[in-house]
Each structure stands twice: as structure tokens, then as C-alpha cells.
């Protein structure tokens, strides 16, 4: 419905007849109070082509293409991509999304707005032609592009977006439920307009979160079976349709010749292949052999030993394949062994810290990985968001003041680093430090076994892994833990079992990866927030439930300025590091990849992309034969 203007100050108010000042003042004050109330009519905000988390979008309204896209890239040809694992669903939006096929988001399903990876967090119009929001970001309105169509040719309307919102709010992934649950009211005054009332959320990222909502067809989406895994071919709004499917094995995407947004500047130079074939392989060795044999065109390499020695084969020597490496501009994020603190054994941070001390990075990096890795010291490493090596600012200390003792003194002063060993694989100094911490926590060595002093119960647990590379690393770590008396088993499970156990938190310790962006936001709730600690399928693997963590996440979401945002993220980093929920592992300084020389890519890469090119190489193209 049409809203009446809202008056923000006296100069905006209508004129009134001259009256006695003692009468007009209380009447006028009452009028202003009424207009300022949450239910009062609100002035329409000017529509914009984009929205940045902080500051203004870098690209003007009339931009020609994204800075990292080649607008002259030729269209055509096939791309063959390989992934390790399997899939049993084509729905990437429900609780079982972990087992959904890759390559669907962006190619099949698209969102109201889309991200420029050249900026920390800025969105530009796609299904939604424009966005309007107030200074407080308590209201947001999207105006849909009248050209927007689903792949079956039907128009995308505000009714479809409202349907999507309601569906994901009740049956979507935990992070979507949490975010959408903050919306007070939704209105659809016409087929092209949808407005959200966010009053009271105090979450300045929420308009951007809503802008990243996919467009699902109300007529073609089975809401009753939405929670189930499904291999039904979906109706999307993206540049590709699913052409062929072999459940768990392969997926073929074919360009939609009637794709409604093919000429939009936001897509110029992207989605260049006529066909994308995605093959799944049960293990990394078979995936690697498929690349060597020419069955797939591109691979990211994550094995440093293979990167050093495994690319001297005929296809490389003949020039059919080439390998390259490029730096990543985003924070390096965290990969590590996550302790499941829902398990009684891992409740005590001193025990977790002690076990973390026993990870011998120096020996592992030299013996297993050719010295190519760097030890990770922060959840936002190698960026301005990292607390590592930086004493806390006054702004950080003010944020942390209500939680005395939560952040350790050495972490507050930026002096803490993960343990360093002598590289021998048998460093006794770190073992003694670990045993001292364990003694404080109530554990002692008894006949070579680590036991809880009060109960006499032996310390034993399992590390769950999903592939041989993880298994090798976990076995090495388990050997180190056995040196201090812990009975540690390593269990290798298949991909489907792994995802199900991860989603239900049915593990003791497992490897996790938490990618970091240049603009961390609401996803932090799903990783570390108390509300996600026992919510199935979140990425809060460790079961973190800390009021201090919650407060730091709230602060970063409410930050108006970039400086306040950085302070909040660093404070969050310090709280997480002080909890010793994760044993930090390591990261590569660059992205390693290899590809067919029949493929080409833009010279310039996106500044904040990780990985650099997306799952299906959105900005690449096939050279003319």
C-alpha cells in the first residue's frame, strides 16, 4: 500500500493556523511523537542501484561491467569441472544442504542482489533492480526488475519473494532462520515491490542479508517436501538449466538461451560457457588422475606435496595443462581441529589449550608439506581484522569491559601465538607445558595414561575425518596426544556419514574450515553464537555458547563506521582465541591451481574473492579452437 510522508523535523511539517504558543507546543509535540512512533507512516527512501555494508558502493549506477570481468569474453564451449565426494540433493537451501550438488547457486538460483567481489561487502541489483533503506537500516524496500523471469518463462513477482522469505524463515538453513526471524513485517504493495520492517533488529547487515535471498518460484516449489533431499530438477532464475543428471555422480548445466539478465552490466563477461559438466569423484587420487587424463579442465590444488612434485607429467610437459598460483586478498580464515564442547571432556578450556599445544606444526609442515604452509594465528589472519600481534585498542577494551577475564592478558596485548616446537617431533618443553595445564584442570598421568583425578576415568576420544589427507594429519596429531597419555582414535567415514554426523554434532573432534571474508557479519552467529550451539546443521561445530562472543557479534553487526566494525571483529577474534575452541592449523599464502590451456581468464582477479574464481569459473571462457 502507499505510505504517507513521515516528517523528520519541524521544517517538514505542514503549516498550522496561528494559535496561542502555550496550546500549540504540546499539540505539536504530540503530533511529532505520533509520527515518530514505530507504526507511523514513513517517508519513502530514495532507491539506489547498490548498497555497501560501510560507506558507498564503488561502482556508479551506470557501470559497464565488474572490474574483474572481461566484457569481450567469447561465449561458447564446454567446461568440465571435478569435485570430491557425492551428492543426493538439488536443494542447497534446507537443513540437508551439506549434501547438495555444487554449482547450483549463481548458475541455477540467483538472488535479489549480487556481490561485487572487488569490494569487502557491496551488493548490486539483479532480480531486484533497486534497493531503498533508511539511515538506521530499519526498513528496506526492493523493487524487482520487470524483466526478471524464472527458467520456465514465468515472471518473478513480489509474491514469489514473499513465498521464498516465509519458506526459508521456517524451513531454511539455521543462519537464514535466525536472520529472517528478526523481520517484524513484510509488505507487497504491488507485483514488483516488497518491503521489510526491521525495527529493533540493530543489525545493519540485515538489509544485505535479505538482498542475498534467492528467488524461488511459488508455483514450482514443493513447500511440503522442502525439508527433504530431492533430485527433482528445480526451476531457477539463473543463466543455466540442469540438462542431465546422474545421481551422486555428475551434473550437466546448459546455458538458458532465454536467460533474462544476460545483458545486464553485473553479468557482462560472466557465465561464458555454453555447457558446464560437473563430475564427482570418491577420493582425491581419482580426481587428480582425471585431471591428468584430460577428463576435467581445472583443479584447485590443496596438497602441497603434490603441488611441489606431482605436476611433472606428459600433459604439463606438452603444454596442454599449466599450473599457476595467485595471492588471496581476503583474511585467511581458520582451519583447525574443533573440540565438541557439548562433550563433557572438552568443557574445560585448560584441557583444550593443553591439547592444542601438542600440535607440532613445525615438524608437520617440514615433513608432510614441504614447508609451504604458514601457521594460522587468528580467525581473520593476515588482515586488518586480525587481533594477532596487535594490542587491543581503547575501543576494543570498552567492548570487552562488561566481560572481565574472558580474554586472556597475553591475547589482549597481542602477544599470544600458537605454540612453537623445536621441529623434532618429540619436543619435551611443550609436553611439559601441556601436562602442567592438564594438572590444573584435574588430570594426571597414571601408568602412562591420562586420567581424570576425581573419577579415575581415562581420557579417550575420537577424531572424525573424511579423506586420506585428513586421516594422515589426524593420525600424526593423535600420536602427539598419546605422548601425554590421551587415548585418541582416528575414524575415517564416507562423505554422506560425515555430513550427517557433522550436522547432528555427533563427534568428539573433527576438522573444520571457517572461511573469512573482508566483511564478516551475520554468518558469525551460525559459527559461534549461543543460539547456534545446539541448532542442528549450523557451523558452530565447537558448541560455543558465550555471552561475550554474542556481544561482539552484535557489535560488529551494529557498527556504523569502518573503524567501529574493525574494533568489534578484533574483539571477537580475541574472545574466540581465549576460548581455545579450535586447534589452529595452517594456511597457504596463495591459491594453487592448474588448468587446461584451452581456457582463458581475465588478467585482473577480484580483490576479495576466496576462492578466486568460484566453483564453476564464472569469469573464465574457452578459447576459440
C-alpha positions as CSV (number, residue, x, y, z in Angstrom):
1,X,0.0,0.0,0.0
2,X,1.1,3.7,-0.4
3,X,2.7,5.2,2.6
4,X,2.1,8.8,3.7
5,X,5.2,11.1,4.2
6,X,6.9,11.0,7.6
7,X,8.1,14.3,9.0
8,X,11.6,14.1,10.3
9,X,11.8,17.7,11.6
10,X,9.7,20.9,12.0
11,X,10.6,22.3,8.6
12,X,8.9,19.2,7.0
13,X,5.7,19.7,9.0
14,X,2.6,21.3,7.4
15,X,1.7,24.8,8.4
16,X,-0.9,25.3,11.1
17,X,-3.1,28.2,12.0
18,X,-1.7,30.7,14.4
19,X,-2.6,29.9,18.0
20,X,-1.6,30.6,21.5
21,X,2.0,29.2,21.9
22,X,1.1,27.5,25.2
23,X,-1.5,25.5,23.3
24,X,0.4,24.8,20.1
25,X,3.6,23.5,21.7
26,X,2.1,20.4,23.5
27,X,-0.2,19.7,20.5
28,X,2.8,19.9,18.1
29,X,5.0,17.8,20.4
30,X,2.2,15.2,20.5
31,X,2.0,15.2,16.7
32,X,5.8,14.7,16.3
33,X,5.8,11.9,18.9
34,X,3.0,10.2,17.0
35,X,4.8,10.5,13.7
36,X,8.0,9.1,15.2
37,X,6.3,6.0,16.6
38,X,7.1,2.6,15.1
39,X,3.7,2.3,13.5
40,X,3.6,5.8,12.0
41,X,3.8,6.4,8.2
42,X,7.4,6.6,6.9
43,X,8.8,8.7,4.1
44,X,10.0,6.7,1.1
45,X,13.8,6.5,0.9
46,X,15.4,7.1,-2.5
47,X,16.1,4.0,-4.5
48,X,19.7,3.0,-5.1
49,X,21.4,0.7,-7.5
50,X,23.6,-0.8,-4.8
51,X,24.3,-1.0,-1.1
52,X,27.6,-1.3,0.8
53,X,28.0,-2.6,4.3
54,X,30.0,0.5,5.2
55,X,30.4,3.6,3.1
56,X,29.1,3.8,-0.5
57,X,29.2,1.4,-3.4
58,X,32.4,1.9,-5.6
59,X,30.6,1.4,-8.9
60,X,28.3,4.1,-10.3
61,X,24.7,3.4,-11.3
62,X,25.8,3.4,-15.0
63,X,28.8,1.0,-14.6
64,X,29.5,-1.1,-17.7
65,X,30.8,-4.3,-16.1
66,X,32.5,-5.6,-12.9
67,X,36.2,-4.7,-12.7
68,X,37.3,-8.3,-12.8
69,X,35.2,-9.4,-15.7
70,X,36.2,-9.3,-19.4
71,X,33.2,-7.8,-21.2
72,X,34.6,-9.1,-24.5
73,X,34.9,-12.7,-23.4
74,X,33.6,-15.0,-26.1
75,X,30.6,-17.3,-25.3
76,X,30.6,-21.0,-26.1
77,X,32.2,-24.3,-25.5
78,X,32.1,-26.7,-22.5
79,X,33.8,-26.5,-19.1
80,X,34.5,-29.8,-17.3
81,X,34.9,-29.5,-13.5
82,X,35.5,-32.1,-10.8
83,X,34.7,-32.3,-7.1
84,X,35.5,-34.8,-4.5
85,X,32.5,-36.5,-2.8
86,X,29.0,-37.1,-3.9
87,X,25.5,-35.5,-3.7
88,X,22.0,-36.6,-3.0
89,X,20.0,-33.4,-3.4
90,X,19.5,-30.4,-5.7
91,X,18.2,-28.2,-2.9
92,X,21.0,-26.0,-1.5
93,X,18.7,-24.1,0.9
94,X,17.4,-26.6,3.5
95,X,19.0,-28.3,6.5
96,X,20.4,-31.0,4.3
97,X,22.2,-28.6,2.1
98,X,25.6,-30.1,3.0
99,X,24.9,-33.0,0.7
100,X,23.5,-30.9,-2.2
101,X,25.3,-30.7,-5.6
102,X,27.8,-27.9,-6.0
103,X,27.5,-25.3,-8.8
104,X,23.8,-24.6,-8.3
105,X,24.0,-21.2,-6.6
106,X,24.7,-18.5,-9.1
107,X,24.2,-20.8,-12.1
108,X,20.7,-22.1,-11.4
109,X,19.5,-20.0,-8.4
110,X,20.1,-16.3,-8.3
111,X,19.4,-13.7,-5.6
112,X,17.7,-10.3,-5.3
113,X,21.1,-8.6,-5.5
114,X,24.6,-9.9,-6.1
115,X,28.0,-9.2,-4.7
116,X,30.9,-7.4,-6.3
117,X,34.0,-9.4,-5.1
118,X,36.1,-6.3,-5.7
119,X,34.7,-4.7,-2.6
120,X,34.5,-6.0,1.0
121,X,30.7,-6.3,1.0
122,X,28.7,-4.4,-1.6
123,X,25.7,-5.6,-3.5
124,X,24.3,-4.5,-6.8
125,X,20.9,-5.1,-8.3
126,X,20.0,-8.3,-10.1
127,X,16.5,-9.8,-9.6
128,X,15.9,-6.6,-7.6
129,X,16.5,-3.6,-9.8
130,X,17.0,-1.2,-6.8
131,X,17.1,-1.1,-3.1
132,X,15.9,1.6,-0.7
133,X,16.8,1.8,3.0
134,X,16.8,4.4,5.7
135,X,19.8,5.7,7.6
136,X,19.1,3.4,10.6
137,X,18.5,0.4,8.2
138,X,15.3,-0.4,10.0
139,X,13.4,-0.6,6.7
140,X,14.3,-1.9,3.3
141,X,12.4,-2.0,0.1
142,X,13.3,-3.9,-3.1
143,X,11.9,-3.0,-6.5
144,X,12.0,-6.0,-8.8
145,X,13.3,-5.8,-12.4
146,X,10.2,-6.1,-14.6
147,X,12.3,-8.3,-17.0
148,X,13.1,-10.9,-14.3
149,X,11.9,-14.4,-15.2
150,X,12.2,-17.9,-13.9
151,X,13.7,-20.5,-16.2
152,X,10.2,-21.7,-17.3
153,X,9.5,-18.1,-18.6
154,X,7.2,-17.1,-15.8
155,X,7.7,-13.6,-14.2
156,X,9.4,-13.2,-10.8
157,X,7.0,-11.3,-8.6
158,X,6.9,-10.0,-5.1
159,X,4.6,-12.9,-4.3
160,X,7.5,-15.3,-5.2
161,X,9.9,-13.4,-3.0
162,X,7.4,-13.3,-0.1
163,X,6.9,-17.1,-0.5
164,X,10.7,-17.6,-0.5
165,X,11.1,-15.5,2.6
166,X,8.4,-17.4,4.5
167,X,9.7,-20.8,3.4
168,X,13.4,-20.1,4.4
169,X,12.3,-18.4,7.6
170,X,10.6,-21.6,8.7
171,X,12.4,-24.4,6.8
172,X,15.7,-22.9,5.6
173,X,19.2,-23.2,7.0
174,X,19.8,-22.1,10.6
175,X,21.5,-18.9,9.6
176,X,18.6,-17.9,7.3
177,X,16.0,-18.7,10.0
178,X,18.0,-16.6,12.5
179,X,18.3,-13.6,10.2
180,X,14.8,-13.7,8.7
181,X,13.3,-14.1,12.2
182,X,14.3,-10.5,13.0
183,X,11.9,-9.1,10.4
184,X,8.9,-7.5,12.1
185,X,6.6,-7.3,9.0
186,X,6.7,-7.8,5.2
187,X,4.5,-5.9,2.7
188,X,4.0,-6.4,-1.0
189,X,2.1,-3.3,-2.2
190,X,2.4,-4.5,-5.9
191,X,3.8,-7.2,-8.0
192,X,7.2,-5.6,-8.2
193,X,7.7,-4.2,-4.7
194,X,8.5,-5.9,-1.4
195,X,9.3,-4.1,1.8
196,X,10.7,-5.4,5.1
197,X,10.3,-3.8,8.5
198,X,13.4,-4.4,10.5
199,X,12.6,-2.2,13.5
200,X,14.6,-3.2,16.6
201,X,17.0,-5.6,15.0
202,X,20.0,-3.3,15.4
203,X,21.6,-5.3,12.6
204,X,22.9,-3.1,9.9
205,X,23.8,-6.1,7.8
206,X,20.2,-7.4,7.7
207,X,19.2,-5.5,4.5
208,X,22.2,-7.0,2.7
209,X,21.3,-10.5,4.1
210,X,17.8,-10.1,2.7
211,X,19.2,-8.9,-0.6
212,X,21.1,-12.2,-0.9
213,X,17.8,-14.1,-0.7
214,X,17.3,-16.5,-3.6
215,X,14.2,-16.2,-5.8
216,X,12.2,-19.4,-5.6
217,X,9.1,-20.0,-7.7
218,X,5.9,-20.1,-5.6
219,X,4.2,-22.1,-8.3
220,X,7.0,-24.6,-8.9
221,X,8.5,-25.2,-5.4
222,X,7.1,-28.0,-3.3
223,X,7.0,-26.4,0.2
224,X,5.6,-29.5,1.8
225,X,8.7,-31.6,0.8
226,X,11.2,-28.8,1.1
227,X,12.9,-30.3,4.1
228,X,13.7,-33.5,2.2
229,X,16.6,-34.3,-0.1
230,X,15.3,-34.1,-3.6
231,X,16.7,-34.7,-7.1
232,X,13.8,-33.1,-8.8
233,X,15.0,-30.6,-11.4
234,X,14.5,-27.1,-10.0
235,X,13.1,-24.1,-11.7
236,X,15.6,-21.3,-11.1
237,X,16.3,-17.8,-12.3
238,X,19.9,-18.2,-13.4
239,X,21.8,-18.4,-16.7
240,X,21.8,-22.2,-16.7
241,X,19.3,-25.1,-16.6
242,X,20.1,-28.6,-15.5
243,X,20.3,-30.6,-18.7
244,X,21.4,-34.0,-17.4
245,X,21.8,-35.8,-14.0
246,X,23.4,-38.9,-12.8
247,X,22.6,-39.0,-9.0
248,X,25.7,-38.7,-6.9
249,X,28.0,-38.8,-9.9
250,X,27.5,-35.9,-12.4
251,X,25.5,-32.9,-13.3
252,X,25.4,-31.1,-16.7
253,X,24.3,-27.5,-16.8
254,X,23.3,-25.9,-20.2
255,X,23.0,-22.2,-20.9
256,X,19.5,-20.9,-21.0
257,X,19.2,-19.0,-24.3
258,X,16.3,-17.0,-22.9
259,X,18.1,-16.0,-19.7
260,X,16.6,-12.7,-18.8
261,X,19.7,-11.0,-17.3
262,X,22.3,-11.9,-19.9
263,X,22.8,-8.3,-21.0
264,X,22.9,-6.7,-17.5
265,X,26.2,-5.0,-16.7
266,X,26.5,-7.0,-13.5
267,X,26.8,-10.2,-15.7
268,X,28.7,-8.8,-18.7
269,X,31.7,-11.1,-19.2
270,X,30.5,-13.7,-16.8
271,X,28.8,-17.2,-17.4
272,X,30.6,-17.7,-20.7
273,X,30.4,-21.5,-21.2
274,X,27.5,-23.0,-23.1
275,X,27.8,-26.1,-21.0
276,X,29.2,-27.0,-17.6
277,X,29.8,-30.6,-16.8
278,X,30.4,-31.4,-13.1
279,X,31.8,-34.8,-12.2
280,X,32.1,-36.2,-8.7
281,X,34.9,-38.4,-7.5
282,X,35.0,-40.6,-4.4
283,X,38.6,-39.7,-3.5
284,X,41.3,-37.1,-4.2
285,X,43.5,-39.5,-6.1
286,X,40.9,-40.4,-8.7
287,X,40.1,-36.7,-9.1
288,X,43.7,-35.9,-9.7
289,X,44.1,-38.7,-12.2
290,X,41.0,-37.4,-14.1
291,X,42.7,-34.1,-14.4
292,X,45.9,-35.6,-15.6
293,X,44.0,-37.6,-18.2
294,X,42.1,-34.6,-19.6
295,X,38.7,-35.5,-18.3
296,X,38.4,-32.2,-16.4
297,X,39.7,-28.8,-17.3
298,X,40.6,-27.2,-13.9
299,X,41.6,-28.1,-10.4
300,X,42.4,-26.3,-7.2
301,X,45.4,-28.0,-5.6
302,X,45.3,-28.3,-1.8
303,X,48.1,-30.9,-1.4
304,X,51.4,-29.1,-1.0
305,X,53.4,-32.2,-1.7
306,X,51.6,-32.8,-4.9
307,X,52.0,-29.1,-5.8
308,X,55.7,-29.4,-5.3
309,X,56.3,-32.8,-7.0
310,X,53.1,-34.0,-8.7
311,X,52.8,-31.8,-11.8
312,X,55.7,-33.3,-13.9
313,X,53.6,-35.4,-16.2
314,X,53.2,-35.5,-20.0
315,X,50.2,-33.2,-20.3
316,X,52.2,-30.5,-18.4
317,X,55.3,-31.1,-20.4
318,X,53.5,-30.8,-23.7
319,X,51.8,-27.6,-22.7
320,X,48.2,-29.0,-22.7
321,X,48.0,-28.1,-19.0
322,X,49.6,-25.3,-16.9
323,X,49.8,-24.5,-13.2
324,X,49.8,-21.2,-11.5
325,X,49.4,-19.5,-8.1
326,X,47.9,-16.2,-7.1
327,X,47.7,-14.3,-3.8
328,X,44.4,-14.1,-1.9
329,X,43.3,-10.7,-0.7
330,X,40.8,-11.9,1.9
331,X,41.6,-12.8,5.5
332,X,42.9,-16.3,5.7
333,X,40.2,-17.6,8.0
334,X,40.6,-20.7,10.2
335,X,41.1,-24.4,9.6
336,X,41.6,-26.5,12.7
337,X,40.6,-29.4,14.9
338,X,37.3,-28.4,16.6
339,X,36.6,-29.7,20.1
340,X,33.0,-30.5,20.6
341,X,32.3,-28.8,23.9
342,X,29.0,-30.5,24.2
343,X,31.1,-33.4,25.3
344,X,31.9,-33.3,29.0
345,X,35.6,-34.0,28.4
346,X,36.0,-30.7,26.4
347,X,34.3,-28.3,28.8
348,X,37.5,-27.1,30.4
349,X,39.4,-24.5,28.3
350,X,42.7,-25.5,30.0
351,X,42.4,-29.1,28.7
352,X,41.6,-27.7,25.2
353,X,44.6,-25.4,25.4
354,X,46.8,-28.2,26.5
355,X,45.8,-30.4,23.6
356,X,46.4,-27.5,21.3
357,X,49.9,-27.2,22.5
358,X,50.6,-30.7,21.2
359,X,50.0,-29.9,17.6
360,X,53.6,-29.9,16.2
361,X,53.2,-27.5,13.2
362,X,57.0,-27.2,12.7
363,X,57.5,-30.9,12.3
364,X,54.3,-31.5,10.3
365,X,55.0,-28.6,7.9
366,X,58.5,-29.7,7.2
367,X,57.9,-33.5,6.9
368,X,54.4,-33.6,5.4
369,X,54.0,-30.4,3.4
370,X,57.4,-29.3,2.2
371,X,57.4,-26.2,4.4
372,X,54.8,-24.4,2.2
373,X,52.3,-23.6,4.9
374,X,52.1,-20.7,7.4
375,X,50.7,-21.3,10.9
376,X,47.3,-19.6,11.5
377,X,47.3,-17.3,14.5
378,X,43.8,-15.7,14.1
379,X,40.3,-16.3,12.9
380,X,41.0,-13.4,10.4
381,X,44.7,-13.9,9.8
382,X,46.8,-11.6,7.6
383,X,44.3,-8.8,7.6
384,X,43.4,-5.6,9.4
385,X,40.6,-7.6,11.2
386,X,43.1,-9.9,13.0
387,X,44.0,-9.3,16.7
388,X,47.3,-11.2,16.3
389,X,50.3,-9.1,17.0
390,X,48.2,-6.1,18.0
391,X,47.4,-4.8,21.5
392,X,43.7,-4.1,22.0
393,X,42.6,-0.6,21.3
394,X,40.6,1.5,23.7
395,X,37.5,0.8,21.6
396,X,38.1,-2.9,21.9
397,X,38.7,-2.7,25.6
398,X,35.4,-0.8,26.0
399,X,33.6,-3.6,24.2
400,X,35.2,-6.2,26.3
401,X,34.9,-4.4,29.6
402,X,31.5,-6.0,30.6
403,X,33.2,-9.4,30.4
404,X,36.2,-9.3,32.7
405,X,38.6,-12.2,32.4
406,X,37.1,-13.6,29.2
407,X,40.1,-12.5,27.2
408,X,43.5,-13.6,28.4
409,X,46.1,-10.9,29.2
410,X,48.5,-12.1,26.5
411,X,45.8,-12.2,23.9
412,X,44.5,-8.8,25.0
413,X,48.0,-7.4,24.4
414,X,48.5,-9.2,21.1
415,X,51.4,-11.3,22.4
416,X,49.9,-14.8,22.1
417,X,50.9,-17.1,19.3
418,X,50.2,-20.8,18.7
419,X,52.8,-23.0,20.3
420,X,56.1,-23.4,18.5
421,X,58.2,-26.5,18.8
422,X,61.8,-27.4,18.1
423,X,60.6,-29.3,15.0
424,X,62.0,-32.7,16.3
425,X,58.5,-34.2,16.6
426,X,59.4,-35.0,20.3
427,X,59.6,-31.6,21.9
428,X,59.5,-32.1,25.6
429,X,59.0,-28.5,26.5
430,X,55.6,-28.3,25.0
431,X,54.6,-31.7,26.5
432,X,55.6,-30.4,30.0
433,X,53.5,-27.2,29.5
434,X,50.6,-29.3,28.3
435,X,50.8,-31.6,31.3
436,X,51.0,-28.7,33.7
437,X,47.8,-27.2,32.3
438,X,46.1,-30.6,32.5
439,X,47.1,-31.0,36.1
440,X,45.4,-27.6,36.8
441,X,42.3,-28.9,35.1
442,X,42.3,-32.0,37.2
443,X,44.0,-34.6,35.1
444,X,47.1,-36.7,35.9
445,X,49.3,-39.4,34.4
446,X,48.7,-42.8,35.8
447,X,50.8,-45.7,34.5
448,X,51.3,-43.7,31.3
449,X,47.6,-43.0,30.8
450,X,46.0,-39.6,31.2
451,X,43.1,-39.9,33.7
452,X,40.7,-37.6,35.5
453,X,41.9,-37.3,39.0
454,X,38.5,-37.2,40.7
455,X,36.9,-40.1,38.8
456,X,39.9,-42.1,37.6
457,X,38.3,-42.1,34.1
458,X,40.8,-42.4,31.3
459,X,40.9,-39.6,28.7
460,X,39.9,-41.1,25.3
461,X,38.2,-39.7,22.3
462,X,37.8,-40.0,18.5
463,X,38.9,-37.6,15.7
464,X,36.5,-37.9,12.7
465,X,37.9,-37.4,9.2
466,X,36.5,-37.7,5.7
467,X,39.5,-38.4,3.4
468,X,43.0,-39.8,3.4
469,X,44.7,-36.4,3.7
470,X,42.7,-35.5,6.8
471,X,43.4,-39.0,8.1
472,X,47.2,-38.6,7.7
473,X,47.1,-35.3,9.6
474,X,44.9,-36.6,12.3
475,X,47.0,-39.7,12.9
476,X,50.1,-37.5,13.3
477,X,48.3,-35.3,15.8
478,X,46.9,-38.3,17.6
479,X,50.4,-39.7,18.0
480,X,51.5,-36.4,19.7
481,X,48.5,-36.5,22.0
482,X,49.4,-40.1,23.0
483,X,52.7,-38.8,24.2
484,X,50.8,-37.1,27.1
485,X,48.7,-40.2,27.8
486,X,45.5,-39.4,25.8
487,X,43.9,-42.4,24.1
488,X,43.0,-41.0,20.7
489,X,41.4,-42.9,17.8
490,X,41.1,-41.6,14.2
491,X,38.0,-42.7,12.3
492,X,37.6,-42.3,8.5
493,X,34.0,-42.1,7.4
494,X,32.4,-41.6,3.9
495,X,31.1,-38.2,2.8
496,X,27.4,-38.8,3.5
497,X,28.0,-40.2,7.0
498,X,30.5,-37.3,7.6
499,X,27.9,-34.7,6.7
500,X,25.1,-36.3,8.8
501,X,27.3,-36.6,11.9
502,X,28.6,-33.1,11.4
503,X,25.1,-31.7,11.2
504,X,24.0,-33.5,14.3
505,X,27.2,-32.8,16.2
506,X,27.8,-36.5,16.6
507,X,31.6,-36.3,17.0
508,X,34.3,-35.7,19.6
509,X,36.8,-33.8,17.5
510,X,36.7,-33.0,13.8
511,X,38.5,-30.8,11.2
512,X,36.6,-27.7,10.3
513,X,37.2,-24.8,8.0
514,X,35.7,-21.3,8.6
515,X,36.4,-19.1,5.6
516,X,36.8,-15.4,6.3
517,X,35.6,-12.6,4.2
518,X,36.7,-8.9,4.3
519,X,33.3,-8.2,5.9
520,X,32.3,-10.8,8.4
521,X,28.7,-10.5,9.5
522,X,25.6,-12.5,10.4
523,X,27.3,-15.8,9.5
524,X,29.3,-15.4,12.7
525,X,26.2,-16.2,14.6
526,X,25.9,-19.6,12.9
527,X,29.6,-20.3,13.6
528,X,30.0,-19.1,17.2
529,X,26.7,-17.7,18.5
530,X,24.9,-19.2,21.5
531,X,21.7,-19.6,19.5
532,X,23.5,-21.9,17.1
533,X,25.3,-24.0,19.7
534,X,22.6,-26.7,19.7
535,X,20.8,-25.9,16.5
536,X,21.2,-28.8,14.1
537,X,23.3,-28.2,10.9
538,X,24.9,-25.0,12.0
539,X,28.7,-24.5,11.6
540,X,29.1,-24.0,15.4
541,X,31.0,-27.2,15.5
542,X,32.6,-26.5,18.8
543,X,29.3,-25.6,20.5
544,X,30.5,-22.1,21.5
545,X,27.9,-20.5,23.9
546,X,29.5,-17.4,25.3
547,X,27.7,-14.1,26.2
548,X,31.0,-12.3,25.3
549,X,31.0,-13.8,21.8
550,X,27.3,-12.9,21.3
551,X,28.0,-9.3,22.3
552,X,31.0,-8.9,20.0
553,X,28.9,-10.3,17.1
554,X,26.1,-7.9,17.9
555,X,28.7,-5.1,18.0
556,X,30.1,-5.8,14.6
557,X,26.6,-6.0,13.1
558,X,25.6,-2.7,14.6
559,X,28.8,-0.8,13.7
560,X,28.1,2.3,11.7
561,X,31.7,3.1,10.8
562,X,34.5,1.0,9.4
563,X,36.7,1.8,12.5
564,X,34.0,0.5,14.9
565,X,33.5,-2.5,12.7
566,X,37.2,-3.4,12.8
567,X,37.3,-3.0,16.6
568,X,34.4,-5.3,17.1
569,X,35.8,-8.0,14.8
570,X,39.2,-7.9,16.5
571,X,37.5,-8.1,19.9
572,X,35.6,-11.2,18.7
573,X,38.9,-12.7,17.5
574,X,40.3,-12.2,21.0
575,X,37.4,-13.9,22.7
576,X,37.5,-16.9,20.4
577,X,41.2,-17.3,20.7
578,X,40.9,-17.1,24.5
579,X,38.4,-20.0,24.4
580,X,40.8,-22.4,22.7
581,X,37.8,-24.0,20.9
582,X,39.9,-24.8,17.9
583,X,43.4,-26.1,17.4
584,X,44.6,-23.6,14.7
585,X,46.3,-25.4,11.8
586,X,47.8,-23.6,8.9
587,X,47.1,-21.9,5.6
588,X,48.7,-21.5,2.1
589,X,49.9,-18.0,1.3
590,X,48.4,-18.3,-2.2
591,X,45.8,-20.2,-4.1
592,X,47.3,-23.0,-6.2
593,X,45.6,-24.2,-9.3
594,X,46.1,-25.9,-12.6
595,X,44.1,-25.8,-15.8
596,X,43.8,-26.6,-19.5
597,X,45.5,-24.1,-21.8
598,X,42.3,-24.1,-23.8
599,X,40.8,-22.0,-21.0
600,X,41.4,-18.3,-20.5
601,X,40.7,-15.9,-17.7
602,X,40.8,-12.1,-17.1
603,X,44.2,-10.6,-16.2
604,X,42.7,-9.0,-13.1
605,X,41.3,-11.0,-10.3
606,X,38.7,-9.9,-7.8
607,X,40.3,-8.3,-4.7
608,X,38.2,-10.1,-2.1
609,X,37.4,-13.4,-3.8
610,X,38.1,-16.7,-2.0
611,X,38.4,-18.9,-3.9
612,X,39.5,-16.6,-6.7
613,X,37.3,-17.9,-9.5
614,X,34.2,-19.5,-8.0
615,X,33.2,-23.2,-8.2
616,X,32.5,-23.0,-11.9
617,X,34.9,-20.3,-13.1
618,X,32.3,-17.7,-13.7
619,X,34.7,-15.2,-15.3
620,X,36.6,-17.7,-17.5
621,X,36.0,-18.7,-21.1
622,X,37.1,-21.2,-23.7
623,X,39.5,-20.0,-26.3
624,X,38.4,-20.3,-30.0
625,X,39.7,-23.5,-31.5
